[in-house]
Amino acid sequence: MGATNPRLLARQKRKKRIRKRIIISADRPRLSVFRSAKHMYAQIVDDISGNTLVAASSLEKEVAENKELKNKTDRAKVVGQMVAARAKEKGISRVVFDRNGFLYHGRVKAVSDGARKAGLEL
């Protein structure tokens, strides 16, 4: 791990604990979410082959330049909708949600709500 920040260490510990419980299968890839101080990143990963199937982030033009999105939570919801739409295009309808050690609250919850709203089954 190598980190000395206690909050980061706690998140990494939660991440390991969560990852143990996630059941990985070919028909249900993992929707992994990462939250930085300014942005949200979401990607659907096939852990069996080790490939990222679909990705979206709040850095993309359609989110970053949208002036109607007033706060980071609104942007996170749009990221969830984008990743779900891209997954639907690739024929993915069911995923396992991986909160990546973050608490299921705020922006992390907004990504999952946006993905559900767009038709992805978590």
Phi and psi in degrees as a GROMACS rama.xvg file:
@    title "Ramachandran Plot"
@    xaxis  label "Phi"
@    yaxis  label "Psi"
@TYPE xy
77.3047  -3.80268  GLY-2
-89.0808  149.872  ALA-3
-114.723  -8.42629  THR-4
-69.8424  120.448  ASN-5
-62.6589  -32.9765  PRO-6
-69.4916  -40.1551  ARG-7
-66.4668  -42.0576  LEU-8
-60.7895  -42.3386  LEU-9
-63.881  -40.9474  ALA-10
-65.8532  -40.6006  ARG-11
-65.8225  -34.9227  GLN-12
-66.4849  -44.3956  LYS-13
-63.0009  -39.4611  ARG-14
-59.5595  -45.8089  LYS-15
-61.5143  -43.4358  LYS-16
-64.5603  -41.2924  ARG-17
-67.9039  -44.7321  ILE-18
-61.0679  -30.5462  ARG-19
-66.0035  -33.5526  LYS-20
-87.1333  -17.2301  ARG-21
-72.8699  127.072  ILE-22
-90.7779  118.022  ILE-23
-98.348  129.145  ILE-24
-144.473  165.695  SER-25
-70.1391  -32.0351  ALA-26
-83.9638  -13.2406  ASP-27
-129.406  86.9294  ARG-28
-68.9371  174.057  PRO-29
-100.755  128.808  ARG-30
-94.7725  103.855  LEU-31
-98.3617  135.018  SER-32
-118.568  135.862  VAL-33
-126.451  135.233  PHE-34
-119.053  119.696  ARG-35
-103.028  -175.846  SER-36
-63.8612  -34.2134  ALA-37
-111.216  -27.7901  LYS-38
-128.474  165.21  HIS-39
-122.119  141.373  MET-40
-129.403  137.175  TYR-41
-136.727  137.619  ALA-42
-145.973  147.741  GLN-43
-102.947  122.459  ILE-44
-118.204  133.691  VAL-45
-93.8744  102.886  ASP-46
-71.3488  -21.5666  ASP-47
-69.7228  -45.8882  ILE-48
-93.1944  -14.8421  SER-49
78.5375  25.9747  GLY-50
-111.424  146.128  ASN-51
-86.1722  122.399  THR-52
-87.2256  -42.4605  LEU-53
-145.11  145.231  VAL-54
-144.979  153.442  ALA-55
-153.946  152.472  ALA-56
-150.959  165.424  SER-57
-77.2069  -2.83473  SER-58
-80.8975  -15.6241  LEU-59
-67.4185  151.407  GLU-60
-54.9841  -46.1387  LYS-61
-65.785  -22.8707  GLU-62
-92.4974  -47.424  VAL-63
-64.5927  -34.1949  ALA-64
-94.9987  0.488613  GLU-65
-80.2806  109.282  ASN-66
-77.0911  -14.2771  LYS-67
-72.9203  -23.2986  GLU-68
-79.3403  108.103  LEU-69
-81.9324  -29.422  LYS-70
-141.229  176.84  ASN-71
-66.7452  -30.576  LYS-72
-67.2121  -40.8513  THR-73
-62.6455  -40.6834  ASP-74
-64.517  -39.2128  ARG-75
-63.247  -38.9021  ALA-76
-63.2162  -40.6426  LYS-77
-66.1049  -36.9519  VAL-78
-61.1366  -42.4514  VAL-79
-61.7363  -41.5335  GLY-80
-65.9223  -39.0554  GLN-81
-65.2845  -45.2816  MET-82
-66.4187  -35.1367  VAL-83
-68.0311  -41.399  ALA-84
-63.2987  -42.4643  ALA-85
-67.2522  -34.5859  ARG-86
-67.5146  -40.4593  ALA-87
-60.95  -39.2894  LYS-88
-61.4202  -33.1995  GLU-89
-89.5445  2.11124  LYS-90
85.3459  18.8438  GLY-91
-99.5808  123.397  ILE-92
-120.62  -20.0282  SER-93
-125.658  133.971  ARG-94
-138.64  165.251  VAL-95
-104.452  128.191  VAL-96
-83.7432  126.008  PHE-97
-115.831  108.021  ASP-98
-80.4783  -2.45112  ARG-99
63.0729  31.0547  ASN-100
89.6759  -9.17713  GLY-101
-81.897  152.548  PHE-102
-68.9688  144.187  LEU-103
-80.1841  79.1772  TYR-104
-161.257  152.119  HIS-105
65.3624  -124.077  GLY-106
-68.0752  -33.9749  ARG-107
-65.9164  -43.0706  VAL-108
-65.529  -37.4643  LYS-109
-62.9979  -37.1559  ALA-110
-63.4  -45.6781  VAL-111
-67.2162  -38.0814  SER-112
-64.0235  -41.873  ASP-113
-63.6133  -39.8909  GLY-114
-66.8121  -40.9564  ALA-115
-63.5071  -43.3959  ARG-116
-60.6591  -34.7847  LYS-117
-82.9045  0.0145351  ALA-118
105.155  8.98208  GLY-119
-87.4675  134.784  LEU-120
-93.6486  116.147  GLU-121
